[in-house]
Amino acid sequence: MSSHGVLQLANILRSERATKVSIKVIEVFVKMREVITDTLRIHLDIEIIKKKIENQDKNIELVFSYLDELMEIKDNSKPRKPVGFKQSGQ
């Protein structure tokens, strides 16, 4: 039974109790619709986040690879001759 069916039933049944019950049922349908919409929105947000972080592991590995290369170059480099002005007598 949909919320429309409940509304139609409320029009047929004229008692105060029937009216209160039909109002509560309609409120429940509205709340269920809100929960379903919120759940769908959360699910879509989670999918967006998953797509954003999907390649993070690869990017982090690449950064560490570059850092390893830089450390290797630094360890294998020859000491450089200092550059700059030298005062005489030193």
N, CA, C and O atoms as a GROMACS GRO file, in nm:
protein
  360
    1MET      N    1   0.085  -0.117   0.000
    1MET     CA    2   0.000   0.000   0.000
    1MET      C    3   0.089   0.124   0.000
    1MET      O    4   0.184   0.132   0.078
    2SER      N    5   0.060   0.216  -0.085
    2SER     CA    6   0.140   0.338  -0.094
    2SER      C    7   0.079   0.447  -0.007
    2SER      O    8  -0.029   0.430   0.050
    3SER      N    9   0.150   0.557   0.005
    3SER     CA   10   0.096   0.668   0.083
    3SER      C   11  -0.032   0.722   0.021
    3SER      O   12  -0.118   0.775   0.091
    4HIS      N   13  -0.044   0.710  -0.111
    4HIS     CA   14  -0.167   0.755  -0.179
    4HIS      C   15  -0.284   0.667  -0.138
    4HIS      O   16  -0.395   0.716  -0.117
    5GLY      N   17  -0.259   0.536  -0.128
    5GLY     CA   18  -0.363   0.444  -0.085
    5GLY      C   19  -0.409   0.473   0.056
    5GLY      O   20  -0.528   0.463   0.086
    6VAL      N   21  -0.317   0.509   0.142
    6VAL     CA   22  -0.352   0.543   0.280
    6VAL      C   23  -0.438   0.669   0.282
    6VAL      O   24  -0.534   0.677   0.358
    7LEU      N   25  -0.402   0.765   0.200
    7LEU     CA   26  -0.479   0.888   0.192
    7LEU      C   27  -0.621   0.861   0.143
    7LEU      O   28  -0.717   0.918   0.195
    8GLN      N   29  -0.634   0.775   0.043
    8GLN     CA   30  -0.767   0.738  -0.007
    8GLN      C   31  -0.847   0.666   0.100
    8GLN      O   32  -0.966   0.690   0.115
    9LEU      N   33  -0.782   0.577   0.175
    9LEU     CA   34  -0.849   0.504   0.282
    9LEU      C   35  -0.897   0.601   0.390
    9LEU      O   36  -1.006   0.584   0.444
   10ALA      N   37  -0.817   0.702   0.420
   10ALA     CA   38  -0.855   0.801   0.521
   10ALA      C   39  -0.978   0.878   0.479
   10ALA      O   40  -1.058   0.919   0.563
   11ASN      N   41  -0.995   0.899   0.348
   11ASN     CA   42  -1.113   0.970   0.299
   11ASN      C   43  -1.238   0.885   0.314
   11ASN      O   44  -1.347   0.938   0.332
   12ILE      N   45  -1.222   0.752   0.308
   12ILE     CA   46  -1.337   0.662   0.321
   12ILE      C   47  -1.373   0.643   0.468
   12ILE      O   48  -1.489   0.652   0.507
   13LEU      N   49  -1.272   0.615   0.548
   13LEU     CA   50  -1.295   0.594   0.692
   13LEU      C   51  -1.294   0.729   0.762
   13LEU      O   52  -1.194   0.801   0.758
   14ARG      N   53  -1.404   0.763   0.825
   14ARG     CA   54  -1.421   0.896   0.880
   14ARG      C   55  -1.397   0.904   1.032
   14ARG      O   56  -1.410   1.012   1.090
   15SER      N   57  -1.363   0.795   1.093
   15SER     CA   58  -1.347   0.800   1.238
   15SER      C   59  -1.219   0.876   1.274
   15SER      O   60  -1.126   0.887   1.193
   16GLU      N   61  -1.216   0.928   1.396
   16GLU     CA   62  -1.100   1.002   1.442
   16GLU      C   63  -0.977   0.912   1.449
   16GLU      O   64  -0.866   0.954   1.415
   17ARG      N   65  -0.997   0.790   1.492
   17ARG     CA   66  -0.887   0.694   1.504
   17ARG      C   67  -0.830   0.661   1.366
   17ARG      O   68  -0.708   0.654   1.350
   18ALA      N   69  -0.917   0.640   1.268
   18ALA     CA   70  -0.870   0.609   1.133
   18ALA      C   71  -0.790   0.725   1.077
   18ALA      O   72  -0.689   0.704   1.010
   19THR      N   73  -0.832   0.845   1.104
   19THR     CA   74  -0.762   0.964   1.056
   19THR      C   75  -0.623   0.972   1.120
   19THR      O   76  -0.524   0.999   1.052
   20LYS      N   77  -0.616   0.950   1.253
   20LYS     CA   78  -0.486   0.955   1.322
   20LYS      C   79  -0.391   0.847   1.270
   20LYS      O   80  -0.273   0.873   1.249
   21VAL      N   81  -0.444   0.726   1.250
   21VAL     CA   82  -0.361   0.616   1.200
   21VAL      C   83  -0.311   0.647   1.060
   21VAL      O   84  -0.194   0.624   1.029
   22SER      N   85  -0.399   0.697   0.975
   22SER     CA   86  -0.356   0.728   0.838
   22SER      C   87  -0.252   0.838   0.836
   22SER      O   88  -0.160   0.834   0.753
   23ILE      N   89  -0.264   0.937   0.925
   23ILE     CA   90  -0.162   1.043   0.933
   23ILE      C   91  -0.029   0.985   0.975
   23ILE      O   92   0.075   1.019   0.919
   24LYS      N   93  -0.031   0.897   1.075
   24LYS     CA   94   0.093   0.832   1.119
   24LYS      C   95   0.155   0.749   1.007
   24LYS      O   96   0.277   0.751   0.989
   25VAL      N   97   0.073   0.677   0.933
   25VAL     CA   98   0.125   0.594   0.824
   25VAL      C   99   0.190   0.683   0.718
   25VAL      O  100   0.296   0.650   0.666
   26ILE      N  101   0.125   0.794   0.686
   26ILE     CA  102   0.182   0.886   0.586
   26ILE      C  103   0.315   0.943   0.639
   26ILE      O  104   0.411   0.956   0.563
   27GLU      N  105   0.320   0.977   0.768
   27GLU     CA  106   0.446   1.027   0.826
   27GLU      C  107   0.557   0.923   0.815
   27GLU      O  108   0.672   0.956   0.789
   28VAL      N  109   0.519   0.796   0.837
   28VAL     CA  110   0.618   0.688   0.826
   28VAL      C  111   0.668   0.677   0.682
   28VAL      O  112   0.788   0.661   0.659
   29PHE      N  113   0.576   0.686   0.584
   29PHE     CA  114   0.618   0.681   0.444
   29PHE      C  115   0.713   0.796   0.411
   29PHE      O  116   0.813   0.776   0.342
   30VAL      N  117   0.684   0.914   0.460
   30VAL     CA  118   0.769   1.031   0.435
   30VAL      C  119   0.906   1.008   0.497
   30VAL      O  120   1.009   1.035   0.434
   31LYS      N  121   0.909   0.959   0.621
   31LYS     CA  122   1.036   0.933   0.689
   31LYS      C  123   1.116   0.826   0.616
   31LYS      O  124   1.237   0.838   0.601
   32MET      N  125   1.048   0.720   0.570
   32MET     CA  126   1.117   0.614   0.495
   32MET      C  127   1.178   0.670   0.367
   32MET      O  128   1.291   0.635   0.331
   33ARG      N  129   1.106   0.757   0.299
   33ARG     CA  130   1.158   0.818   0.177
   33ARG      C  131   1.282   0.901   0.207
   33ARG      O  132   1.379   0.898   0.131
   34GLU      N  133   1.279   0.977   0.318
   34GLU     CA  134   1.395   1.057   0.358
   34GLU      C  135   1.515   0.968   0.389
   34GLU      O  136   1.627   0.999   0.348
   35VAL      N  137   1.492   0.859   0.461
   35VAL     CA  138   1.601   0.768   0.497
   35VAL      C  139   1.661   0.706   0.371
   35VAL      O  140   1.783   0.696   0.359
   36ILE      N  141   1.576   0.664   0.279
   36ILE     CA  142   1.626   0.604   0.154
   36ILE      C  143   1.706   0.706   0.075
   36ILE      O  144   1.811   0.673   0.020
   37THR      N  145   1.658   0.829   0.069
   37THR     CA  146   1.730   0.935  -0.004
   37THR      C  147   1.865   0.963   0.062
   37THR      O  148   1.967   0.975  -0.006
   38ASP      N  149   1.865   0.973   0.196
   38ASP     CA  150   1.990   0.997   0.268
   38ASP      C  151   2.088   0.883   0.247
   38ASP      O  152   2.208   0.905   0.227
   39THR      N  153   2.037   0.760   0.252
   39THR     CA  154   2.122   0.643   0.234
   39THR      C  155   2.184   0.642   0.094
   39THR      O  156   2.302   0.612   0.078
   40LEU      N  157   2.105   0.675  -0.006
   40LEU     CA  158   2.156   0.682  -0.143
   40LEU      C  159   2.263   0.790  -0.155
   40LEU      O  160   2.366   0.770  -0.219
   41ARG      N  161   2.237   0.905  -0.092
   41ARG     CA  162   2.333   1.016  -0.097
   41ARG      C  163   2.465   0.975  -0.030
   41ARG      O  164   2.573   1.005  -0.081
   42ILE      N  165   2.456   0.907   0.083
   42ILE     CA  166   2.577   0.860   0.153
   42ILE      C  167   2.652   0.760   0.067
   42ILE      O  168   2.775   0.764   0.059
   43HIS      N  169   2.578   0.670   0.003
   43HIS     CA  170   2.641   0.570  -0.083
   43HIS      C  171   2.716   0.637  -0.199
   43HIS      O  172   2.828   0.599  -0.232
   44LEU      N  173   2.654   0.737  -0.260
   44LEU     CA  174   2.719   0.809  -0.369
   44LEU      C  175   2.843   0.884  -0.320
   44LEU      O  176   2.945   0.887  -0.389
   45ASP      N  177   2.834   0.945  -0.202
   45ASP     CA  178   2.951   1.014  -0.145
   45ASP      C  179   3.065   0.916  -0.120
   45ASP      O  180   3.181   0.948  -0.147
   46ILE      N  181   3.033   0.797  -0.070
   46ILE     CA  182   3.136   0.696  -0.046
   46ILE      C  183   3.201   0.654  -0.177
   46ILE      O  184   3.323   0.637  -0.181
   47GLU      N  185   3.125   0.639  -0.282
   47GLU     CA  186   3.181   0.602  -0.412
   47GLU      C  187   3.274   0.712  -0.464
   47GLU      O  188   3.379   0.682  -0.522
   48ILE      N  189   3.237   0.837  -0.444
   48ILE     CA  190   3.323   0.949  -0.486
   48ILE      C  191   3.454   0.945  -0.410
   48ILE      O  192   3.561   0.964  -0.469
   49ILE      N  193   3.448   0.922  -0.280
   49ILE     CA  194   3.569   0.914  -0.197
   49ILE      C  195   3.656   0.797  -0.242
   49ILE      O  196   3.778   0.810  -0.251
   50LYS      N  197   3.594   0.683  -0.270
   50LYS     CA  198   3.669   0.565  -0.316
   50LYS      C  199   3.746   0.597  -0.444
   50LYS      O  200   3.862   0.559  -0.459
   51LYS      N  201   3.680   0.667  -0.537
   51LYS     CA  202   3.747   0.701  -0.663
   51LYS      C  203   3.865   0.796  -0.639
   51LYS      O  204   3.968   0.786  -0.706
   52LYS      N  205   3.848   0.888  -0.543
   52LYS     CA  206   3.956   0.984  -0.516
   52LYS      C  207   4.078   0.916  -0.454
   52LYS      O  208   4.191   0.954  -0.484
   53ILE      N  209   4.057   0.818  -0.368
   53ILE     CA  210   4.171   0.756  -0.300
   53ILE      C  211   4.220   0.629  -0.368
   53ILE      O  212   4.313   0.564  -0.321
   54GLU      N  213   4.157   0.594  -0.479
   54GLU     CA  214   4.190   0.470  -0.550
   54GLU      C  215   4.338   0.462  -0.586
   54GLU      O  216   4.399   0.356  -0.572
   55ASN      N  217   4.396   0.570  -0.632
   55ASN     CA  218   4.534   0.570  -0.679
   55ASN      C  219   4.634   0.621  -0.575
   55ASN      O  220   4.752   0.637  -0.606
   56GLN      N  221   4.588   0.645  -0.454
   56GLN     CA  222   4.678   0.700  -0.354
   56GLN      C  223   4.794   0.607  -0.321
   56GLN      O  224   4.907   0.652  -0.302
   57ASP      N  225   4.768   0.476  -0.313
   57ASP     CA  226   4.875   0.380  -0.285
   57ASP      C  227   4.984   0.389  -0.391
   57ASP      O  228   5.103   0.389  -0.359
   58LYS      N  229   4.943   0.396  -0.517
   58LYS     CA  230   5.041   0.406  -0.626
   58LYS      C  231   5.120   0.536  -0.617
   58LYS      O  232   5.241   0.537  -0.639
   59ASN      N  233   5.050   0.644  -0.585
   59ASN     CA  234   5.118   0.774  -0.574
   59ASN      C  235   5.219   0.774  -0.459
   59ASN      O  236   5.328   0.828  -0.473
   60ILE      N  237   5.182   0.716  -0.347
   60ILE     CA  238   5.273   0.710  -0.232
   60ILE      C  239   5.395   0.625  -0.266
   60ILE      O  240   5.508   0.661  -0.233
   61GLU      N  241   5.374   0.512  -0.333
   61GLU     CA  242   5.486   0.428  -0.374
   61GLU      C  243   5.579   0.504  -0.467
   61GLU      O  244   5.701   0.492  -0.457
   62LEU      N  245   5.522   0.582  -0.558
   62LEU     CA  246   5.602   0.661  -0.652
   62LEU      C  247   5.686   0.766  -0.578
   62LEU      O  248   5.802   0.786  -0.611
   63VAL      N  249   5.627   0.831  -0.479
   63VAL     CA  250   5.700   0.931  -0.400
   63VAL      C  251   5.818   0.866  -0.328
   63VAL      O  252   5.929   0.919  -0.330
   64PHE      N  253   5.794   0.750  -0.265
   64PHE     CA  254   5.904   0.681  -0.196
   64PHE      C  255   6.011   0.633  -0.294
   64PHE      O  256   6.129   0.633  -0.261
   65SER      N  257   5.970   0.594  -0.412
   65SER     CA  258   6.066   0.553  -0.514
   65SER      C  259   6.156   0.671  -0.552
   65SER      O  260   6.278   0.656  -0.562
   66TYR      N  261   6.096   0.788  -0.572
   66TYR     CA  262   6.174   0.907  -0.604
   66TYR      C  263   6.267   0.945  -0.489
   66TYR      O  264   6.381   0.984  -0.511
   67LEU      N  265   6.217   0.933  -0.366
   67LEU     CA  266   6.301   0.964  -0.250
   67LEU      C  267   6.419   0.868  -0.242
   67LEU      O  268   6.531   0.910  -0.212
   68ASP      N  269   6.396   0.740  -0.269
   68ASP     CA  270   6.505   0.642  -0.270
   68ASP      C  271   6.609   0.678  -0.375
   68ASP      O  272   6.730   0.669  -0.349
   69GLU      N  273   6.564   0.719  -0.493
   69GLU     CA  274   6.655   0.758  -0.601
   69GLU      C  275   6.738   0.879  -0.559
   69GLU      O  276   6.859   0.884  -0.582
   70LEU      N  277   6.673   0.977  -0.497
   70LEU     CA  278   6.745   1.096  -0.454
   70LEU      C  279   6.848   1.063  -0.346
   70LEU      O  280   6.959   1.117  -0.348
   71MET      N  281   6.812   0.976  -0.252
   71MET     CA  282   6.906   0.936  -0.148
   71MET      C  283   7.025   0.861  -0.209
   71MET      O  284   7.138   0.879  -0.165
   72GLU      N  285   6.999   0.777  -0.308
   72GLU     CA  286   7.106   0.702  -0.374
   72GLU      C  287   7.200   0.797  -0.449
   72GLU      O  288   7.321   0.779  -0.444
   73ILE      N  289   7.145   0.895  -0.516
   73ILE     CA  290   7.227   0.994  -0.588
   73ILE      C  291   7.312   1.072  -0.488
   73ILE      O  292   7.430   1.096  -0.513
   74LYS      N  293   7.253   1.111  -0.376
   74LYS     CA  294   7.326   1.188  -0.275
   74LYS      C  295   7.440   1.104  -0.215
   74LYS      O  296   7.550   1.156  -0.194
   75ASP      N  297   7.415   0.976  -0.189
   75ASP     CA  298   7.518   0.889  -0.131
   75ASP      C  299   7.632   0.863  -0.228
   75ASP      O  300   7.746   0.846  -0.185
   76ASN      N  301   7.604   0.861  -0.356
   76ASN     CA  302   7.705   0.829  -0.457
   76ASN      C  303   7.774   0.952  -0.514
   76ASN      O  304   7.866   0.939  -0.595
   77SER      N  305   7.734   1.069  -0.473
   77SER     CA  306   7.794   1.190  -0.531
   77SER      C  307   7.928   1.219  -0.464
   77SER      O  308   7.951   1.185  -0.348
   78LYS      N  309   8.015   1.284  -0.541
   78LYS     CA  310   8.148   1.322  -0.492
   78LYS      C  311   8.135   1.454  -0.417
   78LYS      O  312   8.050   1.537  -0.451
   79PRO      N  313   8.218   1.472  -0.315
   79PRO     CA  314   8.212   1.601  -0.244
   79PRO      C  315   8.246   1.715  -0.340
   79PRO      O  316   8.338   1.705  -0.421
   80ARG      N  317   8.171   1.820  -0.329
   80ARG     CA  318   8.192   1.934  -0.419
   80ARG      C  319   8.289   2.033  -0.357
   80ARG      O  320   8.296   2.049  -0.236
   81LYS      N  321   8.362   2.099  -0.444
   81LYS     CA  322   8.455   2.203  -0.401
   81LYS      C  323   8.373   2.324  -0.360
   81LYS      O  324   8.283   2.367  -0.434
   82PRO      N  325   8.402   2.381  -0.243
   82PRO     CA  326   8.325   2.497  -0.198
   82PRO      C  327   8.340   2.613  -0.296
   82PRO      O  328   8.446   2.635  -0.354
   83VAL      N  329   8.232   2.684  -0.313
   83VAL     CA  330   8.230   2.797  -0.404
   83VAL      C  331   8.216   2.925  -0.320
   83VAL      O  332   8.142   2.928  -0.222
   84GLY      N  333   8.288   3.028  -0.360
   84GLY     CA  334   8.273   3.154  -0.289
   84GLY      C  335   8.405   3.227  -0.278
   84GLY      O  336   8.506   3.181  -0.332
   85PHE      N  337   8.405   3.337  -0.213
   85PHE     CA  338   8.523   3.422  -0.197
   85PHE      C  339   8.611   3.367  -0.086
   85PHE      O  340   8.563   3.330   0.021
   86LYS      N  341   8.741   3.363  -0.114
   86LYS     CA  342   8.838   3.319  -0.015
   86LYS      C  343   8.927   3.437   0.020
   86LYS      O  344   8.977   3.506  -0.068
   87GLN      N  345   8.945   3.459   0.145
   87GLN     CA  346   9.034   3.566   0.187
   87GLN      C  347   9.178   3.513   0.181
   87GLN      O  348   9.205   3.396   0.209
   88SER      N  349   9.267   3.599   0.145
   88SER     CA  350   9.407   3.553   0.139
   88SER      C  351   9.460   3.535   0.279
   88SER      O  352   9.420   3.606   0.372
   89GLY      N  353   9.546   3.441   0.295
   89GLY     CA  354   9.606   3.412   0.424
   89GLY      C  355   9.530   3.305   0.500
   89GLY      O  356   9.562   3.279   0.616
   90GLN      N  357   9.436   3.245   0.442
   90GLN     CA  358   9.366   3.136   0.511
   90GLN      C  359   9.393   3.005   0.447
   90GLN      O  360   9.342   2.903   0.492
   0.00000   0.00000   0.00000
